[in-house]
Amino acid sequence: MAQFLFFTGPMDCGKSTLALQMDHTHASSGRRGRIFTCHDRSGVARISSRLGLDKQAIEVDTDFDFWAYVVAELTGGKRVDYLICDEAQFYAPDQVDQLARIVDELQLDVFTFGILTDFQTRMFPASQRLVELVDRMETLQVQALCWCGERATHNARTVNGGMVTEGSQVVVGDTVSADEAASGEPAPVVAYEVLCRRHHRRRLSRAVAKATLTPDPLPFSEG
C-alpha cells in the first residue's frame, strides 16, 4: 500500500536533509520520483539543507495542482513512483488534499516535510491539514537547541536580532527587496531561530540575550 507520511519538527532539526536523503535512498533502489519545495531558503526552486546539500526541485506556487501534474506525467509515459514534498507548511490545504488523492487513487508514496507552527506559535493551515490526513506523522529525532542549551520547540522570527510576534505568516528570511536595495538604506535583517518555550514566551532571542545577560559572576569583593 502507498503511504502518506509527514515528517516534522522545528527549524534546524534536519527536515530538508532527510528529504534529500530519502530521495537518494529511493532513487538508488531504482525508483523514480519528483521533488517539490516552496519558499526554500535558497530563494530558488531547490531543496537546500543547512549542511550544504541541495538539489533542484519543482516550485509549488499557489496555482500548482499536484493531481494534474502527476496525471500528466503518467499519461505522457513517464514513470513516477513517489513524491518528496519539502517546506510543506507553505502549501495550500487544497494541495494537501491533492496529495492524499494521489496516494489513494494512484498508489504513489508521498513523503512530506515541514514545520507545524509559525513564529506566532500558530499552526500553518497546510500543516493542520497534513495532521488530519496523513497515515503517519513522525517527529524528527534530531533535537534543535535553543541558545540556552535546552531543547528548542518554537520557531522565532527576528528583525535585527530582536524577536517579533506580528507580521505576515510567510516571510523568507535574509532577503532584501528591490526597493530597499535601490534606496541605499540598510534594510532590516529578517531571520529565524529556534527557541525553547520559556525564551520564546519571554521574546529572548540569542542576540537580545547576548546583549542583556552576562555569564560573569557578580563582582563581590574578596576578603
Stockholm file with secondary structure:
# STOCKHOLM 1.0

chainA/1-223         MAQFLFFTGPMDCGKSTLALQMDHTHASSGRRGRIFTCHDRSGVARISSRLGLDKQAIEVDTDFDFWAYVVAELTGGKRVDYLICDEAQFYAPDQVDQLARIVDELQLDVFTFGILTDFQTRMFPASQRLVELVDRMETLQVQALCWCGERATHNARTVNGGMVTEGSQVVVGDTVSADEAASGEPAPVVAYEVLCRRHHRRRLSRAVAKATLTPDPLPFSEG
#=GR chainA/1-223 SS CCCEEEEECSTTSSHHHHHHHHHHHHHHTTCCEEEEESSCTTSSSEEECTTSCEEECEECCTTCCHHHHHHHHHHTTCCCCEEEECSGGGSCHHHHHHHHHHHHHHCCEEEEEECSBCTTSCBCHHHHHHHHHCSEEEECSSCCBCTTSSBCCEEEEEETTEEECCSCSCCCSSCCCHHHHHHCSCCCCEEEEEECHHHHHTTCCHHHHHHHCCCSCCCCCCC
#=GC SS_cons         CCCEEEEECSTTSSHHHHHHHHHHHHHHTTCCEEEEESSCTTSSSEEECTTSCEEECEECCTTCCHHHHHHHHHHTTCCCCEEEECSGGGSCHHHHHHHHHHHHHHCCEEEEEECSBCTTSCBCHHHHHHHHHCSEEEECSSCCBCTTSSBCCEEEEEETTEEECCSCSCCCSSCCCHHHHHHCSCCCCEEEEEECHHHHHTTCCHHHHHHHCCCSCCCCCCC
//
